[in-house]
Amino acid sequence: MRLRLGFLLGLLASLADISHAMAQAGPHDRPPHQVWSFEGPLGRFDLSAVQRGYAVYAQVCSACHGMKSMTYGDLAAMGLTMEQVSRIAATQQVPGGVDAQGDPVTRAATPADHFRDPFANPEAAAAANNGVAPPDQSRLALVYPGGPDRIYAVLTGYREPPAAYRPSHAGAVYNPYASGREIAMPPPLRDGQVVYTDGTPATTAQEARDVTTFLAWVAQPHLEARHRLGMQVVLYLLFLAVLVFLLKRRVWSDVH
């Protein structure tokens, strides 16, 4: 009984936290639904889109947003060889301890290192971004209200504000899909901003779609494995149901 009561109290507290967070989020326009390859029980990630999305993150987003849960070695799961991953990691500088004089030094990253954080601390991040520290993007696609649809809508939704719009603080930019219909981040993407090695035209919409796919992949690295396991469980249960039905008919055949 105590366990049940504790579970119910914990559930109610969680729901209260969620309701409070939603209340604090502020009004925004409903984002249009997008079709994603990873949706549904049979969804799969398009690894070409994931790789392009990483290019957007590396060339644009990583200047402000960290990704603490990711190591460079994790990039192998998007279809890269370890040699390619090592080359990517080597382009980044990470803390390397101190030298003989006690001064901090850096070194080239290895696949075992976590993604480099663009700022030394949250205070530095906020000071460089209109007083608002950019959120870590490791689980953004899961925790951001509206998920991938809204992330894509925010990235592509910058437009001229209505005449009645007044920024709530310095540096705020109008965006109908952001909380309160404004955001501290200026438009991050533009046509041709990213170089795609596969020749895909780098339009703003394409860049936004690809980086959203990458963020969803980072947030749910085991999605396809879960889907495969789910299908195996469903097939097993169907087989078991048929087996039980046939067994029941055989057991009761003499009665009838």
Secondary structure, 3 states (H helix, E strand, C coil): CHHHHHHHHHHHHHHHHHHHHHHHHCCCCCCCCCCCCCCCCCCCCCHHHHHHHHHHHHHCHHHCCCCCCCEHHHHHHHCCCHHHHHHHHHCCEEEEEECCCCCEEEEECCCCCECCCCCCCHHHHHHCCCCCCCCCCCCHHHHCCCHHHHHHHHHHCCCCCCCCCCCCCCCCEECCCCHHHEECCCCCCCCCCCCCCCCCCCCHHHHHHHHHHHHHHHHCCCHHHHHHHHHHHHHHHHHHHHHHHHHHHHHHCCCC
